[in-house]
């Protein structure tokens, strides 16, 4: 078969998009404001409209966005339940906000937080539950998880770093709890290179987040500081990249979903894999296209052979090393509030058995067929 080079990621920009970015950067330089100016405000407004949230607030990273939310709701000296199947930034945001982490298991069918395990992990001092939309998929157990939080008077927050534009029951990620956090890292569905965004309908969280983002300044007098904040500001130059992304956000999502449909169709003939189950009431953003390997298959060997024999590079998993197994939490055990006897069988299954196929803008149907054919050959 014809050989293709399939890298981990491509970031295609048309000449029209490059011209827009260049002209917008020139505007920024001529304005005299390199941070927290008109471009940031415009990007925030467009992102709020995109998600359906009342407010959107730009930050310098998705990790910062999470920490600001956690500080705004007051998790200090309290616990927060976080799925172990997530990136390290999720629990670290809790710790840096002064809280302790309780890790919970996921559901192996969809990689999302397991509501049954959540019920066993909540304590009297639990202030929040963090819902992480792994792979851009929103859990089918959302209503159950929300009810659990409501019963206990606990905040539900979203780590939506993978989920720009993901939908469940007609509502978008970022509007499903008290507040949501997004990342714009280069691998994400929408990217500004670096950056993050808070979404919320809550006036108090929004106003407190504005202060925390900028060294805890008072809204009445910028020389007065009323909160223990930090420099989490968002630059005008990053906002320019954000505006370019917002101009094509729906087209980006449509293309990612189209690529996912092509994988759905072509993978049916490949033995040794199982596709991830997508909840019927949700529309993923497809940050990742996830498949499970049959027992007995060596993921590392498969990835190596795909790269060396066929030039197909697979992305990182979500995730290969669960948070509860990370050495940092053995080194600093006081930041974790789990019982030593806690187990995470579904998370560990997911960590061992899945791979993520290439999915980014510009992948052609011929390239997708090549990825699938190459995978089929390696699995033989």
Residue, then its C-alpha position, 0 to 999 in steps of 0.5 A: x500500500x502507498x506509504x504516508x507519514x502520519x505525525x502525532x500532530x499537525x497545526x494547519x493554518x491557511x494563508x488567510x488565517x495567517x494574514x488575519x493573525x499578522x494583521x491582528x498582531x499589528x493592531x495589538x502592537x500599535x495599541x500599546x497594550x500587550x496584555x488584558x486589552x481589547x483582544x482578550x475581552x473580545x475572545x472572552x466574549x466569543x468563547x462565552x457565546x460559543x459555550x452558552x455561559x454567562x461569563x468567560x474569563x481568560x487565563x494563562x493556562x488551563x491549570x490556572x483556570x482550574x486553580x482559580x475556580x477551586x480558590x473561588x469556591x473555597x476548597x482550602x482545608x477541604x477535600x475534592x473528589x477527582x478521577x484518577x484517570x486524568x492529567x496530573x494538572x487536575x489534582x495539582x490544581x486542588x493541592x495548590x488551592x489548599x485542598x486535599x485530593x480524593x481519587x475516584x475510579x472511572x467507568x471502563x466503558x467510557x473513561x468517565x467518573x464512576x458515580x458508584x465509586x464517587x458515592x463511596x469517596x465523598x466525605x463530610x469535608x468534601x467541597x467539590x467534585x471535579x468532572x473531567x471530560x476525558x477525550x472530549x466525551x461527557x459522561x452519560x452519568x451526568x444527571x446522577x453525578x449532579x444529583x449526588x452533588x446536590x444531595x450533599x451540597x457539593x460544588x460540581x466543577x468541570x475540567x473541560x480541557x478536552x471538551x471544547x464544543x462537546x455537547x450533552x442533552x443540548x448543553x455544552x461543556x463548561x455550562x454543566x456545573x458551577x464553573x468550567x475550565x478549558x485549556x488551549x494547549x497546542x494539542x487541544x481542540x482549539x489552541x492559542x499555544x498556551x492559555x486557559x478559560x473559565x466559564x461560569x454563570x455565577x456572579x460571585x465566582x466570576x468577580x472573585x476570579x477576576x481578582x485572583x487572576x490579577x494578584x488579588x486586586x480590588x475591583x474598585x481600586x487596582x492599587x488595593x489587594x483583597x485576595x491572595x491572587x497570582x499573575x494568571x493574566x492572559x496576553x493580547x497576543x494569545x487572544x489573537x490566536x484565540x480569535x482566529x480559532x473562534x472564527x472556525x470553531x464550528x468548522x473545526x468540530x465538524x471536521x473532527x467529528x467527520x474524521x471520527x465517523x470515518x474511523x468508525x466505519x473503517x475500524x469495523x473490519x479490524x480484529x483485536x480492538x474495541x471502539x470506545x462507547x459514545x453515549x447516545x445523548x452526547x456529541x463529543x469534541x473528539x479530542x482523542x479517538x480511543x480504541x481498546x486493545x484485546x487482552x494479550x496485545x502489547x501496546x508499546x510493541x504495537x506503537x513501536x511497529x506502527x511508527x517504524x514499519x508504517x510511519x504512523x505515530x500514535x499520540x499519548x494515552x488518556x492516560x497510561x499512568x493513573x494519578x493514584x499511581x504517580x510517585x509524587x503522591x507517594x512522596x507527599x502522601x499528606x496531599x491525598x485523602x484516600x484510604x490506603x485500601x482504595x482500589x481503582x480496577x476500571x482505571x487500571x484496565x483503561x490505562x493498560x488497554x487503550x490507544x489513541x489514533x491520530x485525529x487532527x485537522x487536515x487528515x484525509x480519508x486516504x490517510x485515515x484508511x492508511x492508519x486503519x490498514x497499518x493497524x490491522x497489519x500490525x495486529x496480525 
